[in-house]
Structures are given as C-alpha cells and as structure tokens.
C-alpha cells in the first residue's frame, strides 16, 4: 500500500481518487469538483503494477506527482476510446488523458488550467 502524503492541498483533503484499470495498464482519477477525469496509461499498453496500489484510494497532488508533473505539457485533441473528444499529452513516460464528463464540452484552456492549479 502506498505511503500517504501529508501534503493534501489548501482544503486539507485529497483532490483525486484513483481507479486502476485491469492488469494495471492505466489509472483513471476523478478530480474533486471538476467535470473531467484524468487518465494515466502506459505507452505500450502493458502493466504497471503500482497503479493497482492506488485503486479506490484518495490521492493528493503530491501522490499524483509520483507519476507525472502535469504542467507545461503539449496537449493534443483526439477522439478517445469512448468516441468522445479528449486531450492527450506525454508526461514522464505516461500517456496522460483529460476527458470531459458526459454532456460537457471540451474546454482545453479551462481543463489544463484547473489541472495545473491542482498540481501547483
């Protein structure tokens, strides 16, 4: 089980909650108060066992930064696996996906700014 970080942000509560993909090929994070989710995937689709350790755990920005930096990335628009438009970038060897919630339009500037602010 991962060691919990003491840095929980200004509100004192974790911001992210992890949901590991089967066989540890990815980690999707819901983001408290946001209408988008963040997904980290291995570039080759192979397993990355540490993802499984974060399944159903609340995470702080410091916990997430064990995997990615999340700031200053070169975001590209693409159609995701579910057929919805999403933002994708590479960070620290992971494919990073920002996907808006259902019925929510993709707003690149707002989504990226929110992610960067939560990781600051």
C-alpha positions in Angstrom: 0.0 0.0 0.0 1.4 3.4 -0.9 2.6 5.7 1.8 0.2 8.6 2.3 1.4 12.1 1.7 1.0 14.8 4.3 0.5 17.5 1.6 -3.2 17.5 1.0 -3.6 20.9 -0.5 -5.2 24.1 0.8 -8.5 22.4 1.7 -6.8 19.7 3.8 -8.5 16.9 1.8 -7.2 14.8 -1.1 -8.2 16.1 -4.5 -8.0 12.9 -6.6 -9.4 9.4 -6.3 -7.8 6.6 -8.3 -9.5 3.7 -10.2 -7.0 1.2 -11.6 -7.6 -0.5 -14.9 -7.5 -4.3 -15.1 -3.9 -5.7 -15.1 -2.6 -2.3 -14.0 -2.5 -0.8 -17.6 -3.8 2.5 -16.5 -5.1 4.7 -13.7 -8.1 6.9 -14.0 -8.6 9.7 -11.5 -11.7 11.5 -10.7 -11.0 15.1 -9.6 -13.0 16.6 -6.8 -15.1 19.5 -8.1 -14.2 19.0 -11.7 -16.3 18.0 -14.8 -13.4 16.0 -16.3 -11.3 13.0 -15.4 -7.6 12.3 -15.7 -6.2 9.0 -17.0 -2.6 7.8 -17.0 -1.7 4.9 -19.3 1.5 3.1 -20.1 2.5 4.0 -23.6 2.8 0.3 -24.7 -0.5 -0.8 -23.0 1.5 -3.1 -20.7 1.0 -3.5 -17.0 2.4 -1.1 -14.4 1.7 -2.8 -11.1 2.0 0.4 -8.9 -1.3 1.6 -10.5 -3.1 -1.2 -8.7 -2.0 0.0 -5.4 -4.0 3.2 -5.9 -7.3 1.6 -6.7 -10.1 3.3 -4.8 -7.6 5.4 -2.9 -7.9 9.2 -2.4 -4.8 10.9 -3.6 -3.2 14.3 -3.1 -1.3 16.3 -5.7 1.9 15.0 -4.2 0.7 11.4 -4.7 -0.1 12.1 -8.3 3.3 13.8 -8.9 5.0 10.5 -8.1 3.8 9.6 -11.6 3.6 12.8 -13.6 4.5 16.5 -13.4 1.3 17.6 -15.2 2.4 21.1 -16.0 3.6 22.7 -19.2 2.6 19.8 -21.4 2.0 19.8 -25.1 -1.7 18.8 -25.3 -3.3 17.4 -28.5 -7.0 16.8 -29.2 -8.1 13.3 -30.2 -11.1 11.1 -30.1 -10.8 8.7 -27.2 -11.8 5.1 -26.8 -15.4 6.0 -25.9 -15.8 8.2 -29.0 -15.6 11.5 -27.1 -13.0 14.2 -27.7 -10.2 14.4 -25.1 -6.8 16.0 -24.6 -3.7 13.8 -24.7 -0.1 14.5 -23.8 3.0 12.5 -22.8 4.5 13.1 -19.3 7.3 11.2 -17.6 6.7 8.2 -20.0 3.0 8.0 -19.4 0.2 8.9 -21.9 -2.0 11.4 -20.0 -5.6 11.9 -21.0 -8.0 14.7 -19.9 -11.6 13.7 -20.7 -14.6 15.9 -20.1 -17.7 14.4 -18.3 -20.7 13.3 -20.3 -22.6 16.3 -21.7 -19.7 18.6 -21.0 -17.9 20.2 -23.9 -14.1 20.0 -24.1 -12.6 23.3 -22.9 -8.9 22.9 -23.3 -7.8 26.1 -21.6 -10.0 25.6 -18.6 -9.2 21.9 -18.1 -5.5 22.4 -18.4 -5.5 25.4 -16.1 -7.5 23.5 -13.5 -5.2 20.5 -13.6 -2.1 22.7 -13.4 -3.6 24.7 -10.4 -4.4 21.5 -8.6 -0.8 20.2 -9.1 0.8 23.5 -8.1 
